[in-house]
Amino acid sequence: MSLLFESIRIENGIIYHLELHQKRIERSLIKLGSSNPIDLKQFNPTLDIPEKGIHKLRISYDLMGIQEHQIIPYILRTVKSVELMKCNEIVYDLKFEDRLLINQLTKNSKADEIIIVKNGMITDASISNILFSSNDQWFTPDTPLLEGTARAHLIETGAIRSIPISLKDLKHFDSFCFVNALNPFETTQKHPIELLLNN
């Protein structure tokens, strides 16, 4: 079985949304039929956490437990172009390291980022969930490939709502942005919806 992984934000010595990453690990293991628990709270004290700057803690695990980890400085990439890519057969509901189809779709695009459309519905970008704004309210598709921790946090706190968003619905929004554990909503780059309508 391919390894699964979690990417966790560390900023100035603080680990963000650990409980949401823990819940996703538990859901993944249960879905794969494992009763072997992984407890991030017990694992984290063994880490050498940087006290300054933004870093990514990447944890690889399988049914037997955590297999490896690394902490590296995080540099946010700038997105200037986005392409809508249709792919009805894609499935990525668990955070596997094997991302062959997503990587192939990305490779086939000349844009900085892609948004994957499945059966006419908006799903995710290559490494992020997507948010759309309309009249200063923010929404996220209820058909994500993977339910990200940043997305889950925003839904739980009432900052965004999960609704059906089809390809035809895009014209009703003003702007959009990408969010994930390393790229929070508060600081993420916002894009005009015209960037997608011109696809």
C-alpha positions in Angstrom: 0.0 0.0 0.0 1.2 3.5 -0.8 2.0 5.7 2.2 -0.3 8.4 3.3 0.9 11.8 4.5 0.0 14.9 6.3 1.4 18.4 5.7 1.2 20.5 8.9 1.9 24.2 9.3 4.4 25.4 11.9 4.7 29.2 12.3 7.0 30.7 14.9 7.1 27.5 16.9 3.3 27.0 16.9 1.8 23.8 15.3 -1.6 24.6 13.6 -4.8 22.6 13.6 -3.2 19.5 15.0 -6.6 18.1 16.1 -7.9 18.3 12.5 -4.9 16.5 11.1 -5.4 13.8 13.9 -9.0 13.4 12.9 -8.1 12.9 9.2 -5.5 10.3 10.1 -8.0 8.4 12.2 -10.6 8.5 9.5 -8.1 7.3 6.9 -6.9 4.4 9.0 -10.5 3.3 9.8 -11.4 3.4 6.2 -8.4 1.2 5.4 -9.4 -1.3 8.1 -6.6 -0.5 10.6 -7.0 -0.6 14.3 -3.4 0.7 14.9 -3.7 4.2 16.4 -1.4 7.1 15.6 -1.3 9.9 18.2 0.2 13.1 16.9 0.2 14.6 20.4 2.6 11.8 21.5 4.7 12.1 18.4 5.2 15.9 18.4 7.3 16.2 21.6 10.0 14.2 19.8 10.3 16.9 17.1 12.8 19.8 17.0 10.3 22.6 16.2 11.8 25.7 14.7 11.0 28.8 16.7 10.9 31.3 13.9 9.5 31.4 10.4 7.0 29.2 8.6 7.8 25.5 8.1 6.1 22.4 6.8 6.0 19.3 8.9 5.4 16.4 6.6 4.5 13.1 8.2 4.4 9.9 6.1 2.4 6.9 7.6 0.8 3.6 6.8 -1.2 1.0 8.6 1.8 0.2 10.8 2.3 3.8 12.0 4.4 6.8 11.2 7.2 5.8 8.9 9.1 9.1 8.4 8.9 12.8 8.8 10.7 16.0 7.8 10.5 19.7 8.7 11.4 22.1 5.9 11.0 25.9 5.4 7.8 26.7 3.5 7.8 29.1 0.5 4.4 29.9 -1.0 4.4 29.8 -4.8 2.7 32.6 -6.7 -0.2 31.7 -9.0 -0.8 33.9 -12.0 -2.6 31.5 -14.3 -5.2 28.7 -13.7 -6.7 26.1 -16.0 -9.9 24.1 -15.6 -9.2 20.4 -16.2 -12.0 17.9 -16.7 -11.4 14.4 -15.3 -14.5 12.3 -14.4 -12.5 9.2 -13.3 -10.4 10.9 -10.6 -10.6 9.7 -7.0 -8.5 11.1 -4.2 -10.4 10.9 -1.0 -7.4 9.7 1.1 -4.2 11.7 1.2 -2.0 9.1 -0.5 1.6 10.0 -1.6 0.7 8.3 -4.9 -0.8 11.3 -6.8 -0.1 10.0 -10.3 -3.3 11.2 -12.0 -3.3 14.6 -10.3 0.4 15.0 -11.3 -0.4 14.0 -14.8 -3.2 16.6 -15.1 -0.9 19.2 -13.7 1.8 18.2 -16.2 -0.7 18.5 -19.1 -1.5 22.1 -18.2 0.6 25.1 -19.1 -0.9 27.1 -16.2 0.6 27.7 -12.7 -2.4 25.8 -11.1 -5.3 23.6 -12.2 -8.8 23.3 -11.0 -10.2 19.8 -11.5 -13.8 19.4 -12.8 -15.5 16.1 -12.2 -18.9 15.3 -13.8 -19.4 19.0 -14.3 -18.8 19.9 -10.6 -15.9 21.9 -9.2 -13.6 19.8 -6.9 -10.1 20.9 -5.9 -6.9 22.4 -7.2 -3.8 20.2 -7.5 -2.8 20.7 -3.8 -5.6 22.9 -2.4 -9.2 23.3 -1.7 -11.0 26.2 -3.4 -13.1 29.1 -2.1 -15.4 31.4 -4.1 -16.7 34.7 -3.0 -20.0 36.4 -3.8 -21.2 39.7 -2.2 -18.5 39.4 0.5 -19.5 35.8 1.5 -17.3 32.8 0.9 -18.3 29.4 -0.3 -16.5 26.1 -1.0 -17.6 23.2 -3.3 -19.4 20.4 -1.5 -17.6 18.0 -3.9 -14.0 18.2 -2.9 -11.6 15.4 -3.9 -10.1 15.7 -0.4 -11.5 17.4 2.6 -8.6 19.6 3.7 -8.0 20.7 7.3 -8.0 24.5 6.4 -11.4 24.0 4.7 -12.7 22.0 7.6 -11.6 24.8 10.1 -13.3 27.5 8.0 -16.5 25.5 7.8 -16.5 24.7 11.5 -16.0 28.4 12.4 -18.7 29.6 10.1 -16.3 31.6 7.9 -17.4 29.7 4.7 -20.3 27.5 3.6 -20.1 24.3 1.6 -22.5 24.3 -1.4 -22.8 22.6 -4.8 -20.7 24.6 -7.3 -20.8 23.5 -11.0 -18.9 24.7 -13.9 -21.9 26.8 -14.9 -22.1 28.5 -11.5 -18.7 30.2 -11.8 -20.1 33.3 -13.5 -22.1 34.0 -10.3 -19.0 34.6 -8.2 -16.7 37.6 -7.9 -13.3 36.0 -6.9 -11.7 32.8 -5.8 -8.7 31.6 -3.8 -6.9 28.4 -2.8 -6.5 27.2 0.8 -4.6 24.4 2.4 -2.9 23.7 5.7 0.2 25.7 4.6 -1.8 28.5 2.9 -4.4 29.8 5.2 -7.4 31.9 4.1 -6.2 35.0 6.0 -3.1 35.4 3.8 -3.9 33.5 0.6 -3.8 35.3 -2.8 -7.3 36.3 -4.0 -8.0 36.0 -7.8 -10.7 37.6 -9.9 -13.2 35.1 -11.3 -12.4 36.3 -14.8 -9.3 34.3 -14.6 -11.5 31.2 -14.8 -14.2 32.5 -17.1 -11.6 33.1 -19.8 -10.6 29.3 -19.8 
